[in-house]
C-alpha cells in the first residue's frame, strides 16, 4: 500500500503545485501542527497531522479519481 500511496502522492503534488503557488497558508498550518506534534512526542497527533498534511495536497490536486484512490489506499 505504501508504494501505491507514494506514487499517488507524487502525482497529487505535481497536480496541486500550481494551486499552492503563492498560496501556502493551508499547507504551512498543517506543517506547523505536524512539527509541534513531533516536538511534543505525541505519536497519535503526529500521525493525524501527517495524514492531514498529505490529504491537503491530494485534495488540492482537484482530481476526484486520484482523491478516491488515495483515500482507499490510506484506509488499508
PDB file of N, CA, C and O in Angstrom:
ATOM      1  N   UNK A   1       0.827  -1.201   0.000  1.00  0.00           N
ATOM      2  CA  UNK A   1       0.000   0.000   0.000  1.00  0.00           C
ATOM      3  C   UNK A   1       0.870   1.264   0.000  1.00  0.00           C
ATOM      4  O   UNK A   1       0.515   2.266  -0.620  1.00  0.00           O
ATOM      5  N   UNK A   2       2.009   1.210   0.697  1.00  0.00           N
ATOM      6  CA  UNK A   2       2.862   2.407   0.763  1.00  0.00           C
ATOM      7  C   UNK A   2       3.472   2.756  -0.589  1.00  0.00           C
ATOM      8  O   UNK A   2       3.650   3.932  -0.906  1.00  0.00           O
ATOM      9  N   UNK A   3       3.792   1.744  -1.384  1.00  0.00           N
ATOM     10  CA  UNK A   3       4.333   2.016  -2.718  1.00  0.00           C
ATOM     11  C   UNK A   3       3.293   2.722  -3.584  1.00  0.00           C
ATOM     12  O   UNK A   3       3.613   3.683  -4.283  1.00  0.00           O
ATOM     13  N   UNK A   4       2.072   2.254  -3.538  1.00  0.00           N
ATOM     14  CA  UNK A   4       0.994   2.858  -4.327  1.00  0.00           C
ATOM     15  C   UNK A   4       0.704   4.265  -3.808  1.00  0.00           C
ATOM     16  O   UNK A   4       0.519   5.204  -4.581  1.00  0.00           O
ATOM     17  N   UNK A   5       0.669   4.385  -2.492  1.00  0.00           N
ATOM     18  CA  UNK A   5       0.403   5.703  -1.897  1.00  0.00           C
ATOM     19  C   UNK A   5       1.472   6.713  -2.315  1.00  0.00           C
ATOM     20  O   UNK A   5       1.155   7.864  -2.616  1.00  0.00           O
ATOM     21  N   UNK A   6       2.720   6.292  -2.334  1.00  0.00           N
ATOM     22  CA  UNK A   6       3.787   7.226  -2.696  1.00  0.00           C
ATOM     23  C   UNK A   6       3.652   7.709  -4.143  1.00  0.00           C
ATOM     24  O   UNK A   6       3.931   8.870  -4.444  1.00  0.00           O
ATOM     25  N   UNK A   7       3.229   6.821  -5.025  1.00  0.00           N
ATOM     26  CA  UNK A   7       3.036   7.219  -6.433  1.00  0.00           C
ATOM     27  C   UNK A   7       1.849   8.170  -6.548  1.00  0.00           C
ATOM     28  O   UNK A   7       1.914   9.164  -7.271  1.00  0.00           O
ATOM     29  N   UNK A   8       0.773   7.868  -5.842  1.00  0.00           N
ATOM     30  CA  UNK A   8      -0.401   8.743  -5.869  1.00  0.00           C
ATOM     31  C   UNK A   8      -0.062  10.125  -5.304  1.00  0.00           C
ATOM     32  O   UNK A   8      -0.505  11.143  -5.835  1.00  0.00           O
ATOM     33  N   UNK A   9       0.723  10.154  -4.227  1.00  0.00           N
ATOM     34  CA  UNK A   9       1.071  11.430  -3.618  1.00  0.00           C
ATOM     35  C   UNK A   9       2.024  12.235  -4.496  1.00  0.00           C
ATOM     36  O   UNK A   9       1.963  13.465  -4.510  1.00  0.00           O
ATOM     37  N   UNK A  10       2.889  11.563  -5.219  1.00  0.00           N
ATOM     38  CA  UNK A  10       3.762  12.279  -6.145  1.00  0.00           C
ATOM     39  C   UNK A  10       2.933  12.953  -7.235  1.00  0.00           C
ATOM     40  O   UNK A  10       3.147  14.123  -7.554  1.00  0.00           O
ATOM     41  N   UNK A  11       1.983  12.208  -7.802  1.00  0.00           N
ATOM     42  CA  UNK A  11       1.113  12.782  -8.828  1.00  0.00           C
ATOM     43  C   UNK A  11       0.286  13.924  -8.242  1.00  0.00           C
ATOM     44  O   UNK A  11       0.124  14.966  -8.876  1.00  0.00           O
ATOM     45  N   UNK A  12      -0.233  13.729  -7.039  1.00  0.00           N
ATOM     46  CA  UNK A  12      -1.022  14.776  -6.397  1.00  0.00           C
ATOM     47  C   UNK A  12      -0.192  16.037  -6.193  1.00  0.00           C
ATOM     48  O   UNK A  12      -0.691  17.144  -6.397  1.00  0.00           O
ATOM     49  N   UNK A  13       1.060  15.886  -5.797  1.00  0.00           N
ATOM     50  CA  UNK A  13       1.935  17.043  -5.597  1.00  0.00           C
ATOM     51  C   UNK A  13       2.159  17.780  -6.911  1.00  0.00           C
ATOM     52  O   UNK A  13       2.135  19.010  -6.955  1.00  0.00           O
ATOM     53  N   UNK A  14       2.374  17.030  -7.966  1.00  0.00           N
ATOM     54  CA  UNK A  14       2.580  17.653  -9.278  1.00  0.00           C
ATOM     55  C   UNK A  14       1.335  18.406  -9.737  1.00  0.00           C
ATOM     56  O   UNK A  14       1.430  19.515 -10.263  1.00  0.00           O
ATOM     57  N   UNK A  15       0.172  17.797  -9.535  1.00  0.00           N
ATOM     58  CA  UNK A  15      -1.078  18.423  -9.966  1.00  0.00           C
ATOM     59  C   UNK A  15      -1.471  19.614  -9.097  1.00  0.00           C
ATOM     60  O   UNK A  15      -2.063  20.577  -9.585  1.00  0.00           O
ATOM     61  N   UNK A  16      -1.142  19.546  -7.816  1.00  0.00           N
ATOM     62  CA  UNK A  16      -1.577  20.602  -6.891  1.00  0.00           C
ATOM     63  C   UNK A  16      -0.595  21.762  -6.802  1.00  0.00           C
ATOM     64  O   UNK A  16      -0.953  22.827  -6.299  1.00  0.00           O
ATOM     65  N   UNK A  17       0.618  21.584  -7.272  1.00  0.00           N
ATOM     66  CA  UNK A  17       1.641  22.636  -7.151  1.00  0.00           C
ATOM     67  C   UNK A  17       1.160  24.000  -7.652  1.00  0.00           C
ATOM     68  O   UNK A  17       1.376  25.002  -6.970  1.00  0.00           O
ATOM     69  N   UNK A  18       0.518  24.072  -8.818  1.00  0.00           N
ATOM     70  CA  UNK A  18       0.064  25.395  -9.287  1.00  0.00           C
ATOM     71  C   UNK A  18      -0.916  26.071  -8.318  1.00  0.00           C
ATOM     72  O   UNK A  18      -0.910  27.295  -8.185  1.00  0.00           O
ATOM     73  N   UNK A  19      -1.742  25.289  -7.653  1.00  0.00           N
ATOM     74  CA  UNK A  19      -2.724  25.894  -6.745  1.00  0.00           C
ATOM     75  C   UNK A  19      -2.072  26.410  -5.458  1.00  0.00           C
ATOM     76  O   UNK A  19      -2.636  27.266  -4.778  1.00  0.00           O
ATOM     77  N   UNK A  20      -0.891  25.893  -5.125  1.00  0.00           N
ATOM     78  CA  UNK A  20      -0.194  26.347  -3.926  1.00  0.00           C
ATOM     79  C   UNK A  20       0.780  27.491  -4.198  1.00  0.00           C
ATOM     80  O   UNK A  20       1.280  28.119  -3.264  1.00  0.00           O
ATOM     81  N   UNK A  21       1.047  27.758  -5.464  1.00  0.00           N
ATOM     82  CA  UNK A  21       1.977  28.836  -5.809  1.00  0.00           C
ATOM     83  C   UNK A  21       1.440  30.161  -5.257  1.00  0.00           C
ATOM     84  O   UNK A  21       0.385  30.638  -5.675  1.00  0.00           O
ATOM     85  N   UNK A  22       2.175  30.737  -4.323  1.00  0.00           N
ATOM     86  CA  UNK A  22       1.759  31.997  -3.707  1.00  0.00           C
ATOM     87  C   UNK A  22       0.616  31.856  -2.726  1.00  0.00           C
ATOM     88  O   UNK A  22       0.063  32.855  -2.264  1.00  0.00           O
ATOM     89  N   UNK A  23       0.253  30.607  -2.399  1.00  0.00           N
ATOM     90  CA  UNK A  23      -0.906  30.354  -1.538  1.00  0.00           C
ATOM     91  C   UNK A  23      -0.623  29.126  -0.666  1.00  0.00           C
ATOM     92  O   UNK A  23      -1.284  28.096  -0.801  1.00  0.00           O
ATOM     93  N   UNK A  24       0.355  29.243   0.220  1.00  0.00           N
ATOM     94  CA  UNK A  24       0.780  28.084   1.006  1.00  0.00           C
ATOM     95  C   UNK A  24       0.287  28.098   2.449  1.00  0.00           C
ATOM     96  O   UNK A  24       0.705  27.260   3.247  1.00  0.00           O
ATOM     97  N   UNK A  25      -0.582  29.021   2.792  1.00  0.00           N
ATOM     98  CA  UNK A  25      -1.017  29.169   4.186  1.00  0.00           C
ATOM     99  C   UNK A  25      -1.600  27.875   4.753  1.00  0.00           C
ATOM    100  O   UNK A  25      -1.283  27.495   5.880  1.00  0.00           O
ATOM    101  N   UNK A  26      -2.442  27.204   3.988  1.00  0.00           N
ATOM    102  CA  UNK A  26      -3.063  25.969   4.476  1.00  0.00           C
ATOM    103  C   UNK A  26      -2.009  24.884   4.703  1.00  0.00           C
ATOM    104  O   UNK A  26      -2.049  24.176   5.710  1.00  0.00           O
ATOM    105  N   UNK A  27      -1.088  24.758   3.786  1.00  0.00           N
ATOM    106  CA  UNK A  27      -0.002  23.780   3.942  1.00  0.00           C
ATOM    107  C   UNK A  27       0.871  24.115   5.146  1.00  0.00           C
ATOM    108  O   UNK A  27       1.242  23.229   5.917  1.00  0.00           O
ATOM    109  N   UNK A  28       1.196  25.387   5.303  1.00  0.00           N
ATOM    110  CA  UNK A  28       2.034  25.807   6.421  1.00  0.00           C
ATOM    111  C   UNK A  28       1.354  25.530   7.754  1.00  0.00           C
ATOM    112  O   UNK A  28       2.014  25.132   8.713  1.00  0.00           O
ATOM    113  N   UNK A  29       0.057  25.735   7.824  1.00  0.00           N
ATOM    114  CA  UNK A  29      -0.694  25.464   9.051  1.00  0.00           C
ATOM    115  C   UNK A  29      -0.628  23.976   9.391  1.00  0.00           C
ATOM    116  O   UNK A  29      -0.386  23.605  10.539  1.00  0.00           O
ATOM    117  N   UNK A  30      -0.843  23.134   8.391  1.00  0.00           N
ATOM    118  CA  UNK A  30      -0.766  21.683   8.618  1.00  0.00           C
ATOM    119  C   UNK A  30       0.645  21.281   9.033  1.00  0.00           C
ATOM    120  O   UNK A  30       0.820  20.448   9.922  1.00  0.00           O
ATOM    121  N   UNK A  31       1.637  21.865   8.400  1.00  0.00           N
ATOM    122  CA  UNK A  31       3.025  21.559   8.715  1.00  0.00           C
ATOM    123  C   UNK A  31       3.371  21.966  10.146  1.00  0.00           C
ATOM    124  O   UNK A  31       4.063  21.231  10.849  1.00  0.00           O
ATOM    125  N   UNK A  32       2.899  23.118  10.575  1.00  0.00           N
ATOM    126  CA  UNK A  32       3.150  23.569  11.952  1.00  0.00           C
ATOM    127  C   UNK A  32       2.584  22.580  12.967  1.00  0.00           C
ATOM    128  O   UNK A  32       3.234  22.267  13.965  1.00  0.00           O
ATOM    129  N   UNK A  33       1.367  22.086  12.710  1.00  0.00           N
ATOM    130  CA  UNK A  33       0.760  21.103  13.609  1.00  0.00           C
ATOM    131  C   UNK A  33       1.539  19.806  13.630  1.00  0.00           C
ATOM    132  O   UNK A  33       1.689  19.180  14.679  1.00  0.00           O
ATOM    133  N   UNK A  34       2.027  19.410  12.489  1.00  0.00           N
ATOM    134  CA  UNK A  34       2.826  18.208  12.318  1.00  0.00           C
ATOM    135  C   UNK A  34       4.131  18.321  13.117  1.00  0.00           C
ATOM    136  O   UNK A  34       4.512  17.393  13.830  1.00  0.00           O
ATOM    137  N   UNK A  35       4.799  19.453  12.991  1.00  0.00           N
ATOM    138  CA  UNK A  35       6.063  19.686  13.695  1.00  0.00           C
ATOM    139  C   UNK A  35       5.845  19.763  15.201  1.00  0.00           C
ATOM    140  O   UNK A  35       6.628  19.206  15.970  1.00  0.00           O
ATOM    141  N   UNK A  36       4.797  20.443  15.621  1.00  0.00           N
ATOM    142  CA  UNK A  36       4.525  20.563  17.052  1.00  0.00           C
ATOM    143  C   UNK A  36       4.225  19.202  17.670  1.00  0.00           C
ATOM    144  O   UNK A  36       4.677  18.909  18.777  1.00  0.00           O
ATOM    145  N   UNK A  37       3.474  18.382  16.970  1.00  0.00           N
ATOM    146  CA  UNK A  37       3.185  17.034  17.482  1.00  0.00           C
ATOM    147  C   UNK A  37       4.473  16.233  17.638  1.00  0.00           C
ATOM    148  O   UNK A  37       4.619  15.471  18.593  1.00  0.00           O
ATOM    149  N   UNK A  38       5.404  16.402  16.706  1.00  0.00           N
ATOM    150  CA  UNK A  38       6.699  15.707  16.802  1.00  0.00           C
ATOM    151  C   UNK A  38       7.470  16.214  18.019  1.00  0.00           C
ATOM    152  O   UNK A  38       8.041  15.424  18.771  1.00  0.00           O
ATOM    153  N   UNK A  39       7.483  17.531  18.210  1.00  0.00           N
ATOM    154  CA  UNK A  39       8.182  18.102  19.363  1.00  0.00           C
ATOM    155  C   UNK A  39       7.588  17.616  20.676  1.00  0.00           C
ATOM    156  O   UNK A  39       8.302  17.376  21.649  1.00  0.00           O
ATOM    157  N   UNK A  40       6.252  17.475  20.684  1.00  0.00           N
ATOM    158  CA  UNK A  40       5.546  17.015  21.886  1.00  0.00           C
ATOM    159  C   UNK A  40       5.616  15.497  22.054  1.00  0.00           C
ATOM    160  O   UNK A  40       5.166  14.954  23.063  1.00  0.00           O
ATOM    161  N   UNK A  41       6.175  14.833  21.072  1.00  0.00           N
ATOM    162  CA  UNK A  41       6.259  13.361  21.066  1.00  0.00           C
ATOM    163  C   UNK A  41       4.876  12.711  21.205  1.00  0.00           C
ATOM    164  O   UNK A  41       4.714  11.675  21.849  1.00  0.00           O
ATOM    165  N   UNK A  42       3.898  13.353  20.582  1.00  0.00           N
ATOM    166  CA  UNK A  42       2.526  12.855  20.582  1.00  0.00           C
ATOM    167  C   UNK A  42       2.339  12.041  19.304  1.00  0.00           C
ATOM    168  O   UNK A  42       2.028  12.586  18.245  1.00  0.00           O
ATOM    169  N   UNK A  43       2.533  10.739  19.422  1.00  0.00           N
ATOM    170  CA  UNK A  43       2.530   9.863  18.251  1.00  0.00           C
ATOM    171  C   UNK A  43       1.183   9.858  17.545  1.00  0.00           C
ATOM    172  O   UNK A  43       1.123   9.884  16.316  1.00  0.00           O
ATOM    173  N   UNK A  44       0.115   9.826  18.311  1.00  0.00           N
ATOM    174  CA  UNK A  44      -1.220   9.796  17.698  1.00  0.00           C
ATOM    175  C   UNK A  44      -1.491  11.096  16.929  1.00  0.00           C
ATOM    176  O   UNK A  44      -1.940  11.057  15.783  1.00  0.00           O
ATOM    177  N   UNK A  45      -1.224  12.231  17.550  1.00  0.00           N
ATOM    178  CA  UNK A  45      -1.447  13.513  16.880  1.00  0.00           C
ATOM    179  C   UNK A  45      -0.490  13.679  15.700  1.00  0.00           C
ATOM    180  O   UNK A  45      -0.867  14.225  14.663  1.00  0.00           O
ATOM    181  N   UNK A  46       0.742  13.209  15.858  1.00  0.00           N
ATOM    182  CA  UNK A  46       1.721  13.255  14.776  1.00  0.00           C
ATOM    183  C   UNK A  46       1.183  12.528  13.545  1.00  0.00           C
ATOM    184  O   UNK A  46       1.247  13.038  12.427  1.00  0.00           O
ATOM    185  N   UNK A  47       0.661  11.345  13.770  1.00  0.00           N
ATOM    186  CA  UNK A  47       0.106  10.544  12.673  1.00  0.00           C
ATOM    187  C   UNK A  47      -1.083  11.245  12.025  1.00  0.00           C
ATOM    188  O   UNK A  47      -1.208  11.265  10.801  1.00  0.00           O
ATOM    189  N   UNK A  48      -1.946  11.813  12.843  1.00  0.00           N
ATOM    190  CA  UNK A  48      -3.120  12.528  12.333  1.00  0.00           C
ATOM    191  C   UNK A  48      -2.702  13.744  11.522  1.00  0.00           C
ATOM    192  O   UNK A  48      -3.225  13.976  10.433  1.00  0.00           O
ATOM    193  N   UNK A  49      -1.764  14.520  12.046  1.00  0.00           N
ATOM    194  CA  UNK A  49      -1.301  15.723  11.345  1.00  0.00           C
ATOM    195  C   UNK A  49      -0.583  15.381  10.040  1.00  0.00           C
ATOM    196  O   UNK A  49      -0.730  16.074   9.033  1.00  0.00           O
ATOM    197  N   UNK A  50       0.185  14.312  10.080  1.00  0.00           N
ATOM    198  CA  UNK A  50       0.873  13.847   8.872  1.00  0.00           C
ATOM    199  C   UNK A  50      -0.151  13.509   7.791  1.00  0.00           C
ATOM    200  O   UNK A  50      -0.009  13.910   6.636  1.00  0.00           O
ATOM    201  N   UNK A  51      -1.172  12.774   8.182  1.00  0.00           N
ATOM    202  CA  UNK A  51      -2.211  12.380   7.238  1.00  0.00           C
ATOM    203  C   UNK A  51      -2.934  13.603   6.685  1.00  0.00           C
ATOM    204  O   UNK A  51      -3.221  13.664   5.489  1.00  0.00           O
ATOM    205  N   UNK A  52      -3.228  14.568   7.535  1.00  0.00           N
ATOM    206  CA  UNK A  52      -3.929  15.770   7.087  1.00  0.00           C
ATOM    207  C   UNK A  52      -3.062  16.614   6.158  1.00  0.00           C
ATOM    208  O   UNK A  52      -3.575  17.226   5.221  1.00  0.00           O
ATOM    209  N   UNK A  53      -1.764  16.653   6.407  1.00  0.00           N
ATOM    210  CA  UNK A  53      -0.848  17.373   5.519  1.00  0.00           C
ATOM    211  C   UNK A  53      -0.911  16.772   4.118  1.00  0.00           C
ATOM    212  O   UNK A  53      -1.037  17.492   3.128  1.00  0.00           O
ATOM    213  N   UNK A  54      -0.824  15.456   4.048  1.00  0.00           N
ATOM    214  CA  UNK A  54      -0.873  14.782   2.755  1.00  0.00           C
ATOM    215  C   UNK A  54      -2.255  14.897   2.118  1.00  0.00           C
ATOM    216  O   UNK A  54      -2.371  15.063   0.903  1.00  0.00           O
ATOM    217  N   UNK A  55      -3.295  14.810   2.932  1.00  0.00           N
ATOM    218  CA  UNK A  55      -4.665  14.950   2.418  1.00  0.00           C
ATOM    219  C   UNK A  55      -4.868  16.329   1.787  1.00  0.00           C
ATOM    220  O   UNK A  55      -5.540  16.447   0.763  1.00  0.00           O
ATOM    221  N   UNK A  56      -4.296  17.365   2.387  1.00  0.00           N
ATOM    222  CA  UNK A  56      -4.397  18.719   1.852  1.00  0.00           C
ATOM    223  C   UNK A  56      -3.816  18.780   0.440  1.00  0.00           C
ATOM    224  O   UNK A  56      -4.396  19.390  -0.458  1.00  0.00           O
ATOM    225  N   UNK A  57      -2.674  18.146   0.263  1.00  0.00           N
ATOM    226  CA  UNK A  57      -2.021  18.127  -1.049  1.00  0.00           C
ATOM    227  C   UNK A  57      -2.856  17.330  -2.049  1.00  0.00           C
ATOM    228  O   UNK A  57      -3.074  17.772  -3.177  1.00  0.00           O
ATOM    229  N   UNK A  58      -3.318  16.165  -1.632  1.00  0.00           N
ATOM    230  CA  UNK A  58      -4.111  15.310  -2.528  1.00  0.00           C
ATOM    231  C   UNK A  58      -5.393  16.020  -2.932  1.00  0.00           C
ATOM    232  O   UNK A  58      -5.751  16.024  -4.110  1.00  0.00           O
ATOM    233  N   UNK A  59      -6.084  16.616  -1.982  1.00  0.00           N
ATOM    234  CA  UNK A  59      -7.334  17.316  -2.299  1.00  0.00           C
ATOM    235  C   UNK A  59      -7.107  18.495  -3.230  1.00  0.00           C
ATOM    236  O   UNK A  59      -7.950  18.795  -4.075  1.00  0.00           O
ATOM    237  N   UNK A  60      -5.976  19.160  -3.079  1.00  0.00           N
ATOM    238  CA  UNK A  60      -5.671  20.315  -3.926  1.00  0.00           C
ATOM    239  C   UNK A  60      -5.397  19.910  -5.375  1.00  0.00           C
ATOM    240  O   UNK A  60      -5.381  20.759  -6.265  1.00  0.00           O
ATOM    241  N   UNK A  61      -5.183  18.621  -5.609  1.00  0.00           N
ATOM    242  CA  UNK A  61      -4.965  18.165  -6.983  1.00  0.00           C
ATOM    243  C   UNK A  61      -6.202  18.397  -7.840  1.00  0.00           C
ATOM    244  O   UNK A  61      -6.107  18.582  -9.053  1.00  0.00           O
ATOM    245  N   UNK A  62      -7.369  18.384  -7.189  1.00  0.00           N
ATOM    246  CA  UNK A  62      -8.618  18.575  -7.912  1.00  0.00           C
ATOM    247  C   UNK A  62      -9.041  17.380  -8.744  1.00  0.00           C
ATOM    248  O   UNK A  62     -10.019  17.459  -9.488  1.00  0.00           O
ATOM    249  N   UNK A  63      -8.323  16.279  -8.631  1.00  0.00           N
ATOM    250  CA  UNK A  63      -8.613  15.083  -9.415  1.00  0.00           C
ATOM    251  C   UNK A  63      -9.376  14.101  -8.522  1.00  0.00           C
ATOM    252  O   UNK A  63      -8.787  13.451  -7.658  1.00  0.00           O
ATOM    253  N   UNK A  64     -10.690  14.001  -8.739  1.00  0.00           N
ATOM    254  CA  UNK A  64     -11.529  13.199  -7.855  1.00  0.00           C
ATOM    255  C   UNK A  64     -11.161  11.718  -7.860  1.00  0.00           C
ATOM    256  O   UNK A  64     -11.225  11.067  -6.817  1.00  0.00           O
ATOM    257  N   UNK A  65     -10.783  11.184  -8.996  1.00  0.00           N
ATOM    258  CA  UNK A  65     -10.372   9.779  -9.046  1.00  0.00           C
ATOM    259  C   UNK A  65      -9.118   9.569  -8.201  1.00  0.00           C
ATOM    260  O   UNK A  65      -9.032   8.601  -7.446  1.00  0.00           O
ATOM    261  N   UNK A  66      -8.164  10.455  -8.323  1.00  0.00           N
ATOM    262  CA  UNK A  66      -6.946  10.371  -7.525  1.00  0.00           C
ATOM    263  C   UNK A  66      -7.275  10.469  -6.035  1.00  0.00           C
ATOM    264  O   UNK A  66      -6.744   9.706  -5.228  1.00  0.00           O
ATOM    265  N   UNK A  67      -8.138  11.396  -5.677  1.00  0.00           N
ATOM    266  CA  UNK A  67      -8.549  11.564  -4.280  1.00  0.00           C
ATOM    267  C   UNK A  67      -9.194  10.285  -3.763  1.00  0.00           C
ATOM    268  O   UNK A  67      -8.874   9.827  -2.666  1.00  0.00           O
ATOM    269  N   UNK A  68     -10.096   9.708  -4.543  1.00  0.00           N
ATOM    270  CA  UNK A  68     -10.765   8.469  -4.138  1.00  0.00           C
ATOM    271  C   UNK A  68      -9.778   7.322  -3.982  1.00  0.00           C
ATOM    272  O   UNK A  68      -9.855   6.555  -3.023  1.00  0.00           O
ATOM    273  N   UNK A  69      -8.857   7.207  -4.924  1.00  0.00           N
ATOM    274  CA  UNK A  69      -7.856   6.139  -4.854  1.00  0.00           C
ATOM    275  C   UNK A  69      -6.963   6.321  -3.632  1.00  0.00           C
ATOM    276  O   UNK A  69      -6.669   5.354  -2.930  1.00  0.00           O
ATOM    277  N   UNK A  70      -6.528   7.557  -3.372  1.00  0.00           N
ATOM    278  CA  UNK A  70      -5.678   7.825  -2.215  1.00  0.00           C
ATOM    279  C   UNK A  70      -6.419   7.475  -0.920  1.00  0.00           C
ATOM    280  O   UNK A  70      -5.859   6.826  -0.036  1.00  0.00           O
ATOM    281  N   UNK A  71      -7.683   7.910  -0.814  1.00  0.00           N
ATOM    282  CA  UNK A  71      -8.472   7.576   0.370  1.00  0.00           C
ATOM    283  C   UNK A  71      -8.593   6.076   0.557  1.00  0.00           C
ATOM    284  O   UNK A  71      -8.532   5.583   1.684  1.00  0.00           O
ATOM    285  N   UNK A  72      -8.761   5.354  -0.527  1.00  0.00           N
ATOM    286  CA  UNK A  72      -8.865   3.899  -0.468  1.00  0.00           C
ATOM    287  C   UNK A  72      -7.573   3.268   0.033  1.00  0.00           C
ATOM    288  O   UNK A  72      -7.601   2.361   0.864  1.00  0.00           O
ATOM    289  N   UNK A  73      -6.448   3.747  -0.471  1.00  0.00           N
ATOM    290  CA  UNK A  73      -5.147   3.202  -0.065  1.00  0.00           C
ATOM    291  C   UNK A  73      -4.852   3.539   1.383  1.00  0.00           C
ATOM    292  O   UNK A  73      -4.313   2.707   2.112  1.00  0.00           O
ATOM    293  N   UNK A  74      -5.196   4.743   1.811  1.00  0.00           N
ATOM    294  CA  UNK A  74      -4.948   5.157   3.184  1.00  0.00           C
ATOM    295  C   UNK A  74      -5.726   4.295   4.172  1.00  0.00           C
ATOM    296  O   UNK A  74      -5.246   4.016   5.271  1.00  0.00           O
ATOM    297  N   UNK A  75      -6.912   3.879   3.786  1.00  0.00           N
ATOM    298  CA  UNK A  75      -7.731   3.038   4.669  1.00  0.00           C
ATOM    299  C   UNK A  75      -7.123   1.652   4.863  1.00  0.00           C
ATOM    300  O   UNK A  75      -7.439   0.960   5.831  1.00  0.00           O
ATOM    301  N   UNK A  76      -6.249   1.248   3.941  1.00  0.00           N
ATOM    302  CA  UNK A  76      -5.564  -0.033   4.077  1.00  0.00           C
ATOM    303  C   UNK A  76      -4.661   0.040   5.284  1.00  0.00           C
ATOM    304  O   UNK A  76      -3.975  -0.932   5.602  1.00  0.00           O
TER     305      UNK A  76
END
